[in-house]
Amino acid sequence: MNRKILAALASAVLLLNAAGCSKMTEVTSSPDSAPVSTTMAGETAPDGTNAADSAATAETAPDGTGAADTNVDAPVNADGETQPVTPSADDDQEGEYGTAPVSADSQANADAPAPDAAKPKADNASAKLHVTIETVDVSLDELKAQDYTVPLVVTLDKNPGITYSEWGLKLDSRCTYTTDSKGLDFSTVSFINDEKHFLWTAWTSGAQVADYDGSLLKLNVKLPMDAKSGDSYQIAYADVSLADAAHIWVGGDNDWVKSGQVGWTDGGVNVK
């Protein structure tokens, strides 16, 4: 009788969890900390277990053992006694009664290669308006000769016509930065937040629509003195400011951001 009551209670708890928490909730913390994810009932956690199984584990069997020691799916004989199950030779992981194979998604994530920070990343490359952050490859000897400072140019290489823009750059925290407006095709006002490693711009060309391509910003990147061959320092386009304001690219009556016509390619510095 006790076993039937406990089984009924466990089933009720799992049904309540499945009804109210059937989706995974992801909580994203501040930029300085990693995102946190919560696995709910019915979903597979990073360790391969199921949230429903975790809830069942908290229950105690009549003989004093935890639910983890009692297989609720094991066959029952005529006297109502649970019979042990022999693990299958095909089981991917060992356990008292065997466990389910690792999911295909978990295996795919484990086999996925690590991202290459030195490789430029593009967003919406087919957009009408496109910004490219230069990728500069420099040898260690060249770096030392330049006092570890590398100039890098941000270019508007596809321009359907603009009168005003605001956009930013996410900077590598290991470097320091200054901007230079000499010899640029556009006049760009920029502000650098050294603490947040972030740059935001405000630029306008006046009343007339500018529809030519050219350089928007020159960034002098000061690499650390311990930089070595193989190091990569990425500079990424930022479409949201530190105040949560979206980037702006407008030309007359055209809002290129709202129409989804703004793309960019990230860049940075690679030490050869």
N, C-alpha and C positions, 0 to 999 in steps of 0.2 A: 504493500500500500504506500509506504514512504517513497519508494522508487517512482511510483506513478505520479505522486504529488509533485516531487522534485522535477520530473520530466515535464510536467505540465507548466510549472513555473518558469523553467528555462525556455520553453517554447514561447511563452507569453512575452518574456523579456526580449527575445530575438525578434519577434514580430513587431514590437513597439519600436525597436531600434531601426529595423528595416523600413518601417513606414515613415519615420521622421527624419532619418539621416541616410538616405539612399545615395547621396552624392558626396564626392570628396570635396572638402572645403580647403582652399589654399589661402593662407594668411601671409601677405607679403609685408615684411618689416621695413624699417628704414633702409636707405641705400648702403649704410655702413654695416648692416647685418644680413645674414642669409635668410631667404624665405622659409617659412615653416609650413608644412602640410599636415593635415589631419586625415587619417584614414577612417572611414565610417563603415557601418555594417554592410556586408555584401561586397566589399571591395578588397583587393589584394594589397597588403602592406609591402614596403620595400624588402622585408625579410622573407617574403613569400607566403606568410600566413594570412588567414582570412579573418576580418574583424569579427565575424560571427563566431569563429572558432575561439577567439580570444575571450568573448563573452562567456562561452560555454566552459572555458577553462576555469573561470572563477567559481563555478558550482562545485559542491562536494558530493561525492557518491555516498550511498548509505554505509559502505564498509569503511568510510574514513579517508579513502583515497581521493585525489583531485579528479576533476572531469577529464583532465589530460591523460589520466591513467586508465580511463574507461572509454571504450569505443562505443558510442551510442548507435553506430551503424552495424555493429557486429551481430551475427545471427543469435537467436535465442532458442533454447531447446524446449521440450514439452513441459519441463518444470519451471520455465521462466528464467533460467539461468543463462547469463551471457557467455557465449563461446568465443575463445580467442581466434584471431584471424592471422594466418601465416602470411608474412610480407611477400609480395610478388617480386620475382627476379627483375622485373622491368621497372621497379620503383627507382626514381631518380635520387631520393634521399632516404636514409635509414630512419626507422622509428619503430616503436613497439608494434604498431599495426601497419607500418608503411605510411608514406605521405604522397600527396599528389605530385606529379611532375612539375618542374619549374615552368611558369607560363612563358609563352613565346615572346611577349612584350618584355618581360624581365630579362630573358636571355639576350634579346636584341639590344637592350640598354647596356648590358654588361659587355657586349662585343663591340659597341660603337666606339670609333676612334675619338680621341680627345681633340677639341677644336684647335686649329692652328692659328695662334694669335698674330702670326706674321702675315697671314693671307688677308688681303682686303675683302671686306664684306659689303655686298651691294643690297640696296633696298629699292624695289620698283625701278629697275634700270630702264624700263621702256617708257617712263613718265616723260611728259613734255618738258618739264623743268628738272634739271639734274645738277647736283653739286658733287664734286669730287675732292676728297681730301688726299693730298699727295702721299704716296708711299716712297720713302727714300731708303735706299740700301747704301750703307757706308761701311768701309773697312775700319778695323781698329786703328790702323795707322792714320787714316784720314781723320778719324774722330779725334785722336790725340792732337793732330796738327790744327784742328779747328777748335781747340780748347773744349772739346766735348759738346759743342753747340752745333745743331743741325737746323738749317732753315727749311721750312715746309710751307707750301702754298695751298690754299683752298680756292678752288676754281668753280665758277659757274659755267659749265661746258654745254648746257642746253638751256636756252632762254626763250620762252614764248612771249616775253614782254612783261616787265615788272616796274612798279613805281615805289614799292616799299617791301622790306623784309625784316624779320627777326628770326634768329636761329642760334644754335649753340654747338659747343664741342665738349665731349667728355674726355678729360685729359688723364694720361697715365700718372698715377700718384708718385712715381719714383723720379719724375723729372720736374724742372721748373720752366716757366714760360714767359716770354715777352712777345708783343706784337709789333709789326712794322708796316706802315702804310705807304712807304716810298715805292714808286713805280707800279702801283696797282691800277687796274682798270676801273675799279669802283672804290668809292670812299666809304669805309666801314668803321663804325664806332663800336668798340668792344670793351667788355669788362671781365676781368679774371677773378674768380673766387679761389684763392690759394688753398683755403681750408677744405673746400669741397672738391677741388681739382676740376673746376668747371669754368667754361667761358660762354658768355652770352653776348649777342650783337644787336645793334640797332642801326639800320642803314636806310637811307632814302636818296633817290637820285633827283628829286625835285618833281615838278609837275608833269614833265614829259615821261612817256613810257620808254624805258631802255630795253631794247631787244637784242643787244649784242652779247657775245660770250666774253669771258675774261676773268681775271684774278679778283677775288673778293677780300682775301685776308692772307697776310704772311705771318707765320708763327715761328718764332725761334725757340727750338726745343733744346734745353740744357740737360744732357744725360748725366747720370751719376758717374762719379770718378771710377767706380768699380765695374762699369759696363764692360762686357766681354763678348767675344764672338759667339753668335747664336742667340743673343738677347734680342727681344722684340718689345717695342714700346708703341702701343696702339692709341690712335686718336680717332674717336668715333663721333659721328654726327649726333646731335641732340635735338629732338623735335619737341621737347618739353623743357621749360626753364625750371630753376629751383623753386620758383613761386607757382609752379604747376600751370604756367601759361603756355599754350600751344605755339609752335613756330608759325610764322606769318610769311606768306609769299603772295602778293597781290599785284595785279597789273591792270590799272583802270577799273573796269567793272568785273574783272576776272579774279576769282579767289582760287588760286591753284591748289591750296591745301584742301579746301572743302571739296573740290572736284577730283581729288585723289591723283593729282598730276605732279607731285613733288617726289623725287627720288634722290638717292645719294649713295656714294661709295666711301666707306671708311678707309683710313690709311694709317700712317705712322712711320716709325723709324726701325729698320732692321740692321743690326750690326753683323757684318759678314765675317 
